[in-house]
């Protein structure tokens, strides 16, 4: 199949024309208006209210149940293996 030189010329001409129009448009458009709001120079004060609950203490529990002695023994055995032999 032989390429048609007329179709090739028309394609190149239309591409060049499109490129020229885009370049001309890019040069003539003005930048958008600068109406963006700027951040405040001083941050606003704290807007949230403090918690009304009592302060946390170190002896409050998390609700975790005590470990089963068998599980505790297995965990200690595995921890000892890791310390002796590595992972």
N, CA, C and O atoms as CSV, one atom per row, in Angstrom:
chain,resi,resn,atom,element,x,y,z
A,1,UNK,N,N,0.841,-1.171,0.000
A,1,UNK,CA,C,0.000,0.000,0.000
A,1,UNK,C,C,0.889,1.237,0.000
A,1,UNK,O,O,1.734,1.411,0.878
A,2,UNK,N,N,0.688,2.078,-0.979
A,2,UNK,CA,C,1.514,3.257,-1.172
A,2,UNK,C,C,0.920,4.443,-0.393
A,2,UNK,O,O,-0.273,4.721,-0.510
A,3,UNK,N,N,1.757,5.150,0.410
A,3,UNK,CA,C,1.216,6.294,1.146
A,3,UNK,C,C,0.796,7.400,0.199
A,3,UNK,O,O,1.472,7.676,-0.792
A,4,UNK,N,N,-0.300,8.018,0.504
A,4,UNK,CA,C,-0.833,9.090,-0.311
A,4,UNK,C,C,-0.164,10.398,0.139
A,4,UNK,O,O,-0.303,10.800,1.294
A,5,UNK,N,N,0.551,11.048,-0.760
A,5,UNK,CA,C,1.294,12.260,-0.409
A,5,UNK,C,C,0.348,13.427,-0.118
A,5,UNK,O,O,0.694,14.311,0.665
A,6,UNK,N,N,-0.820,13.447,-0.724
A,6,UNK,CA,C,-1.774,14.523,-0.474
A,6,UNK,C,C,-2.303,14.429,0.962
A,6,UNK,O,O,-2.422,15.442,1.651
A,7,UNK,N,N,-2.617,13.223,1.402
A,7,UNK,CA,C,-3.130,13.041,2.754
A,7,UNK,C,C,-2.051,13.371,3.781
A,7,UNK,O,O,-2.342,13.939,4.834
A,8,UNK,N,N,-0.810,13.015,3.473
A,8,UNK,CA,C,0.293,13.317,4.372
A,8,UNK,C,C,0.511,14.825,4.476
A,8,UNK,O,O,0.737,15.348,5.567
A,9,UNK,N,N,0.445,15.514,3.359
A,9,UNK,CA,C,0.638,16.961,3.354
A,9,UNK,C,C,-0.494,17.647,4.113
A,9,UNK,O,O,-0.251,18.594,4.861
A,10,UNK,N,N,-1.716,17.186,3.931
A,10,UNK,CA,C,-2.850,17.778,4.624
A,10,UNK,C,C,-2.735,17.558,6.133
A,10,UNK,O,O,-3.060,18.444,6.923
A,11,UNK,N,N,-2.272,16.379,6.521
A,11,UNK,CA,C,-2.109,16.081,7.939
A,11,UNK,C,C,-1.036,16.971,8.562
A,11,UNK,O,O,-1.236,17.513,9.649
A,12,UNK,N,N,0.093,17.124,7.885
A,12,UNK,CA,C,1.163,17.979,8.397
A,12,UNK,C,C,0.727,19.433,8.477
A,12,UNK,O,O,1.051,20.129,9.438
A,13,UNK,N,N,-0.008,19.894,7.467
A,13,UNK,CA,C,-0.466,21.276,7.440
A,13,UNK,C,C,-1.456,21.545,8.581
A,13,UNK,O,O,-1.383,22.583,9.238
A,14,UNK,N,N,-2.369,20.616,8.810
A,14,UNK,CA,C,-3.343,20.823,9.886
A,14,UNK,C,C,-2.658,20.776,11.257
A,14,UNK,O,O,-3.050,21.510,12.165
A,15,UNK,N,N,-1.643,19.925,11.415
A,15,UNK,CA,C,-0.907,19.866,12.682
A,15,UNK,C,C,-0.165,21.172,12.933
A,15,UNK,O,O,-0.177,21.690,14.050
A,16,UNK,N,N,0.474,21.702,11.909
A,16,UNK,CA,C,1.210,22.952,12.053
A,16,UNK,C,C,0.262,24.103,12.369
A,16,UNK,O,O,0.584,24.965,13.186
A,17,UNK,N,N,-0.898,24.123,11.732
A,17,UNK,CA,C,-1.871,25.173,11.981
A,17,UNK,C,C,-2.387,25.102,13.422
A,17,UNK,O,O,-2.524,26.127,14.090
A,18,UNK,N,N,-2.667,23.904,13.885
A,18,UNK,CA,C,-3.137,23.718,15.256
A,18,UNK,C,C,-2.075,24.154,16.268
A,18,UNK,O,O,-2.394,24.792,17.271
A,19,UNK,N,N,-0.825,23.811,16.005
A,19,UNK,CA,C,0.267,24.204,16.886
A,19,UNK,C,C,0.409,25.725,16.933
A,19,UNK,O,O,0.639,26.299,17.998
A,20,UNK,N,N,0.274,26.367,15.788
A,20,UNK,CA,C,0.376,27.824,15.721
A,20,UNK,C,C,-0.754,28.481,16.504
A,20,UNK,O,O,-0.516,29.449,17.226
A,21,UNK,N,N,-1.971,27.977,16.376
A,21,UNK,CA,C,-3.119,28.557,17.072
A,21,UNK,C,C,-2.951,28.395,18.584
A,21,UNK,O,O,-3.253,29.317,19.341
A,22,UNK,N,N,-2.473,27.235,19.027
A,22,UNK,CA,C,-2.267,27.024,20.458
A,22,UNK,C,C,-1.196,27.963,21.006
A,22,UNK,O,O,-1.347,28.497,22.105
A,23,UNK,N,N,-0.117,28.168,20.251
A,23,UNK,CA,C,0.949,29.059,20.710
A,23,UNK,C,C,0.450,30.500,20.784
A,23,UNK,O,O,0.782,31.224,21.722
A,24,UNK,N,N,-0.340,30.915,19.807
A,24,UNK,CA,C,-0.865,32.278,19.802
A,24,UNK,C,C,-1.839,32.479,20.958
A,24,UNK,O,O,-1.844,33.538,21.586
A,25,UNK,N,N,-2.648,31.491,21.239
A,25,UNK,CA,C,-3.601,31.592,22.341
A,25,UNK,C,C,-2.877,31.659,23.673
A,25,UNK,O,O,-3.282,32.411,24.560
A,26,UNK,N,N,-1.824,30.893,23.826
A,26,UNK,CA,C,-1.074,30.878,25.082
A,26,UNK,C,C,-0.424,32.225,25.352
A,26,UNK,O,O,-0.270,32.614,26.510
A,27,UNK,N,N,-0.040,32.941,24.306
A,27,UNK,CA,C,0.626,34.221,24.495
A,27,UNK,C,C,-0.359,35.354,24.767
A,27,UNK,O,O,0.007,36.350,25.391
A,28,UNK,N,N,-1.597,35.219,24.312
A,28,UNK,CA,C,-2.537,36.336,24.442
A,28,UNK,C,C,-3.452,36.218,25.649
A,28,UNK,O,O,-4.104,37.201,26.002
A,29,UNK,N,N,-3.531,35.073,26.293
A,29,UNK,CA,C,-4.433,34.954,27.442
A,29,UNK,C,C,-3.795,35.586,28.673
A,29,UNK,O,O,-2.588,35.480,28.892
A,30,UNK,N,N,-4.624,36.239,29.463
A,30,UNK,CA,C,-4.114,36.878,30.669
A,30,UNK,C,C,-4.192,35.889,31.829
A,30,UNK,O,O,-5.002,34.963,31.791
A,31,UNK,N,N,-3.370,36.067,32.851
A,31,UNK,CA,C,-3.416,35.160,34.004
A,31,UNK,C,C,-4.727,35.345,34.765
A,31,UNK,O,O,-5.354,36.400,34.666
A,32,UNK,N,N,-5.136,34.357,35.503
A,32,UNK,CA,C,-6.383,34.484,36.270
A,32,UNK,C,C,-6.236,35.540,37.364
A,32,UNK,O,O,-5.123,35.831,37.803
A,33,UNK,N,N,-7.340,36.104,37.796
A,33,UNK,CA,C,-7.261,37.140,38.835
A,33,UNK,C,C,-6.736,36.551,40.147
A,33,UNK,O,O,-7.021,35.404,40.491
A,34,UNK,N,N,-5.970,37.357,40.858
A,34,UNK,CA,C,-5.368,36.905,42.113
A,34,UNK,C,C,-6.334,37.181,43.255
A,34,UNK,O,O,-6.167,38.143,44.005
A,35,UNK,N,N,-7.339,36.335,43.380
A,35,UNK,CA,C,-8.334,36.535,44.435
A,35,UNK,C,C,-8.254,35.446,45.497
A,35,UNK,O,O,-9.167,35.308,46.312
A,36,UNK,N,N,-7.197,34.688,45.497
A,36,UNK,CA,C,-7.064,33.612,46.482
A,36,UNK,C,C,-6.886,34.205,47.871
A,36,UNK,O,O,-6.220,35.226,48.042
A,37,UNK,N,N,-7.483,33.558,48.851
A,37,UNK,CA,C,-7.334,34.047,50.222
A,37,UNK,C,C,-5.987,33.608,50.770
A,37,UNK,O,O,-5.519,32.503,50.495
A,38,UNK,N,N,-5.395,34.450,51.517
A,38,UNK,CA,C,-4.087,34.165,52.112
A,38,UNK,C,C,-4.273,33.652,53.540
A,38,UNK,O,O,-5.247,34.016,54.199
A,39,UNK,N,N,-3.363,32.822,54.024
A,39,UNK,CA,C,-3.487,32.339,55.404
A,39,UNK,C,C,-3.279,33.479,56.393
A,39,UNK,O,O,-2.596,34.460,56.099
A,40,UNK,N,N,-3.871,33.331,57.553
A,40,UNK,CA,C,-3.756,34.356,58.583
A,40,UNK,C,C,-2.323,34.428,59.087
A,40,UNK,O,O,-1.634,33.411,59.173
A,41,UNK,N,N,-1.884,35.627,59.417
A,41,UNK,CA,C,-0.517,35.785,59.916
A,41,UNK,C,C,-0.391,35.269,61.342
A,41,UNK,O,O,0.672,34.785,61.733
A,42,UNK,N,N,-1.455,35.366,62.117
A,42,UNK,CA,C,-1.450,34.809,63.471
A,42,UNK,C,C,-2.495,33.709,63.518
A,42,UNK,O,O,-3.631,33.929,63.096
A,43,UNK,N,N,-2.144,32.529,64.018
A,43,UNK,CA,C,-3.118,31.440,64.036
A,43,UNK,C,C,-4.253,31.749,65.007
A,43,UNK,O,O,-4.037,32.391,66.036
A,44,UNK,N,N,-5.457,31.296,64.683
A,44,UNK,CA,C,-6.579,31.550,65.590
A,44,UNK,C,C,-6.396,30.773,66.887
A,44,UNK,O,O,-5.645,29.799,66.938
A,45,UNK,N,N,-7.084,31.211,67.928
A,45,UNK,CA,C,-6.990,30.542,69.225
A,45,UNK,C,C,-7.605,29.157,69.182
A,45,UNK,O,O,-8.221,28.774,68.187
A,46,UNK,N,N,-7.440,28.420,70.242
A,46,UNK,CA,C,-7.979,27.069,70.301
A,46,UNK,C,C,-9.499,27.151,70.302
A,46,UNK,O,O,-10.091,27.866,71.110
A,47,UNK,N,N,-10.122,26.415,69.395
A,47,UNK,CA,C,-11.574,26.481,69.299
A,47,UNK,C,C,-12.249,25.290,69.969
A,47,UNK,O,O,-13.464,25.307,70.163
A,48,UNK,N,N,-11.501,24.271,70.322
A,48,UNK,CA,C,-12.118,23.114,70.957
A,48,UNK,C,C,-12.170,23.310,72.473
A,48,UNK,O,O,-11.365,24.040,73.052
A,49,UNK,N,N,-13.124,22.650,73.089
A,49,UNK,CA,C,-13.271,22.752,74.529
A,49,UNK,C,C,-12.480,21.649,75.212
A,49,UNK,O,O,-12.343,20.565,74.646
A,50,UNK,N,N,-11.960,21.886,76.397
A,50,UNK,CA,C,-11.224,20.833,77.094
A,50,UNK,C,C,-12.167,19.718,77.533
A,50,UNK,O,O,-13.365,19.933,77.715
A,51,UNK,N,N,-11.610,18.542,77.697
A,51,UNK,CA,C,-12.374,17.386,78.126
A,51,UNK,C,C,-12.820,17.576,79.567
A,51,UNK,O,O,-12.038,18.013,80.412
A,52,UNK,N,N,-14.062,17.249,79.844
A,52,UNK,CA,C,-14.605,17.433,81.189
A,52,UNK,C,C,-14.288,16.253,82.107
A,52,UNK,O,O,-14.542,16.332,83.309
A,53,UNK,N,N,-13.742,15.167,81.573
A,53,UNK,CA,C,-13.468,13.980,82.371
A,53,UNK,C,C,-12.274,14.182,83.283
A,53,UNK,O,O,-11.512,15.135,83.121
A,54,UNK,N,N,-12.114,13.284,84.242
A,54,UNK,CA,C,-10.965,13.396,85.144
A,54,UNK,C,C,-9.673,13.045,84.396
A,54,UNK,O,O,-9.729,12.333,83.394
A,55,UNK,N,N,-8.534,13.518,84.847
A,55,UNK,CA,C,-7.277,13.196,84.174
A,55,UNK,C,C,-6.963,11.698,84.294
A,55,UNK,O,O,-7.371,11.046,85.254
A,56,UNK,N,N,-6.254,11.181,83.335
A,56,UNK,CA,C,-5.907,9.764,83.339
A,56,UNK,C,C,-4.897,9.475,84.436
A,56,UNK,O,O,-4.067,10.316,84.779
A,57,UNK,N,N,-4.984,8.281,84.973
A,57,UNK,CA,C,-4.027,7.866,85.999
A,57,UNK,C,C,-3.232,6.682,85.486
A,57,UNK,O,O,-3.626,6.029,84.519
A,58,UNK,N,N,-2.111,6.406,86.136
A,58,UNK,CA,C,-1.250,5.319,85.679
A,58,UNK,C,C,-1.759,3.952,86.088
A,58,UNK,O,O,-1.306,2.941,85.551
A,59,UNK,N,N,-2.686,3.899,87.021
A,59,UNK,CA,C,-3.165,2.591,87.452
A,59,UNK,C,C,-4.489,2.200,86.818
A,59,UNK,O,O,-5.093,1.213,87.236
A,60,UNK,N,N,-4.960,2.945,85.819
A,60,UNK,CA,C,-6.177,2.559,85.121
A,60,UNK,C,C,-5.877,1.359,84.221
A,60,UNK,O,O,-4.824,1.288,83.587
A,61,UNK,N,N,-6.804,0.438,84.180
A,61,UNK,CA,C,-6.594,-0.756,83.356
A,61,UNK,C,C,-7.171,-0.548,81.972
A,61,UNK,O,O,-8.017,0.323,81.768
A,62,UNK,N,N,-6.719,-1.337,81.031
A,62,UNK,CA,C,-7.203,-1.248,79.659
A,62,UNK,C,C,-8.324,-2.231,79.389
A,62,UNK,O,O,-8.874,-2.252,78.288
A,63,UNK,N,N,-8.670,-3.037,80.364
A,63,UNK,CA,C,-9.714,-4.017,80.169
A,63,UNK,C,C,-9.177,-5.361,79.713
A,63,UNK,O,O,-9.953,-6.285,79.469
A,64,UNK,N,N,-7.873,-5.484,79.596
A,64,UNK,CA,C,-7.277,-6.744,79.163
A,64,UNK,C,C,-7.358,-7.752,80.309
A,64,UNK,O,O,-7.028,-7.440,81.453
A,65,UNK,N,N,-7.799,-8.957,79.983
A,65,UNK,CA,C,-7.907,-10.009,80.989
A,65,UNK,C,C,-6.528,-10.597,81.262
A,65,UNK,O,O,-5.675,-10.571,80.374
A,66,UNK,N,N,-6.281,-11.124,82.452
A,66,UNK,CA,C,-4.980,-11.732,82.735
A,66,UNK,C,C,-4.741,-12.939,81.820
A,66,UNK,O,O,-5.674,-13.657,81.460
A,67,UNK,N,N,-3.490,-13.142,81.459
A,67,UNK,CA,C,-3.129,-14.230,80.550
A,67,UNK,C,C,-3.312,-15.592,81.215
A,67,UNK,O,O,-3.161,-15.745,82.427
A,68,UNK,N,N,-3.632,-16.547,80.400
A,68,UNK,CA,C,-3.707,-17.936,80.839
A,68,UNK,C,C,-2.283,-18.384,81.174
A,68,UNK,O,O,-1.367,-18.076,80.412
A,69,UNK,N,N,-2.062,-19.086,82.265
A,69,UNK,CA,C,-0.700,-19.496,82.632
A,69,UNK,C,C,-0.005,-20.315,81.539
A,69,UNK,O,O,1.209,-20.203,81.370
A,70,UNK,N,N,-0.742,-21.120,80.811
A,70,UNK,CA,C,-0.143,-21.923,79.737
A,70,UNK,C,C,0.374,-21.016,78.621
A,70,UNK,O,O,1.483,-21.202,78.122
A,71,UNK,N,N,-0.430,-20.048,78.242
A,71,UNK,CA,C,-0.032,-19.119,77.176
A,71,UNK,C,C,1.162,-18.297,77.626
A,71,UNK,O,O,2.079,-18.044,76.844
A,72,UNK,N,N,1.153,-17.878,78.887
A,72,UNK,CA,C,2.260,-17.084,79.418
A,72,UNK,C,C,3.552,-17.893,79.368
A,72,UNK,O,O,4.604,-17.363,79.008
A,73,UNK,N,N,3.478,-19.174,79.729
A,73,UNK,CA,C,4.655,-20.043,79.722
A,73,UNK,C,C,5.178,-20.235,78.293
A,73,UNK,O,O,6.387,-20.214,78.064
A,74,UNK,N,N,4.265,-20.421,77.337
A,74,UNK,CA,C,4.673,-20.592,75.934
A,74,UNK,C,C,5.342,-19.323,75.404
A,74,UNK,O,O,6.346,-19.399,74.696
A,75,UNK,N,N,4.788,-18.157,75.744
A,75,UNK,CA,C,5.378,-16.889,75.293
A,75,UNK,C,C,6.775,-16.696,75.858
A,75,UNK,O,O,7.684,-16.266,75.149
A,76,UNK,N,N,6.945,-17.013,77.133
A,76,UNK,CA,C,8.262,-16.878,77.755
A,76,UNK,C,C,9.262,-17.836,77.137
A,76,UNK,O,O,10.430,-17.484,76.967
A,77,UNK,N,N,8.821,-19.057,76.793
A,77,UNK,CA,C,9.711,-20.027,76.156
A,77,UNK,C,C,10.154,-19.525,74.782
A,77,UNK,O,O,11.329,-19.636,74.433
A,78,UNK,N,N,9.228,-18.978,74.007
A,78,UNK,CA,C,9.578,-18.455,72.685
A,78,UNK,C,C,10.484,-17.233,72.791
A,78,UNK,O,O,11.403,-17.065,71.988
A,79,UNK,N,N,10.227,-16.385,73.775
A,79,UNK,CA,C,11.067,-15.198,73.976
A,79,UNK,C,C,12.506,-15.633,74.324
A,79,UNK,O,O,13.474,-15.024,73.866
A,80,UNK,N,N,12.626,-16.679,75.128
A,80,UNK,CA,C,13.948,-17.198,75.467
A,80,UNK,C,C,14.668,-17.761,74.249
A,80,UNK,O,O,15.878,-17.587,74.107
A,81,UNK,N,N,13.928,-18.436,73.368
A,81,UNK,CA,C,14.531,-18.969,72.137
A,81,UNK,C,C,15.069,-17.844,71.272
A,81,UNK,O,O,16.170,-17.932,70.729
A,82,UNK,N,N,14.283,-16.789,71.150
A,82,UNK,CA,C,14.699,-15.660,70.314
A,82,UNK,C,C,15.940,-14.996,70.886
A,82,UNK,O,O,16.837,-14.598,70.143
A,83,UNK,N,N,15.992,-14.877,72.203
A,83,UNK,CA,C,17.157,-14.263,72.829
A,83,UNK,C,C,18.408,-15.125,72.668
A,83,UNK,O,O,19.506,-14.601,72.483
A,84,UNK,N,N,18.242,-16.446,72.739
A,84,UNK,CA,C,19.402,-17.353,72.611
A,84,UNK,C,C,19.831,-17.541,71.160
A,84,UNK,O,O,21.012,-17.410,70.837
A,85,UNK,N,N,18.872,-17.847,70.283
A,85,UNK,CA,C,19.214,-18.265,68.923
A,85,UNK,C,C,18.972,-17.154,67.885
A,85,UNK,O,O,19.492,-17.251,66.773
A,86,UNK,N,N,18.236,-16.154,68.195
A,86,UNK,CA,C,17.898,-15.130,67.223
A,86,UNK,C,C,16.652,-15.549,66.456
A,86,UNK,O,O,16.089,-16.621,66.679
A,87,UNK,N,N,16.249,-14.694,65.568
A,87,UNK,CA,C,15.017,-14.970,64.832
A,87,UNK,C,C,15.222,-16.004,63.777
A,87,UNK,O,O,14.282,-16.353,63.064
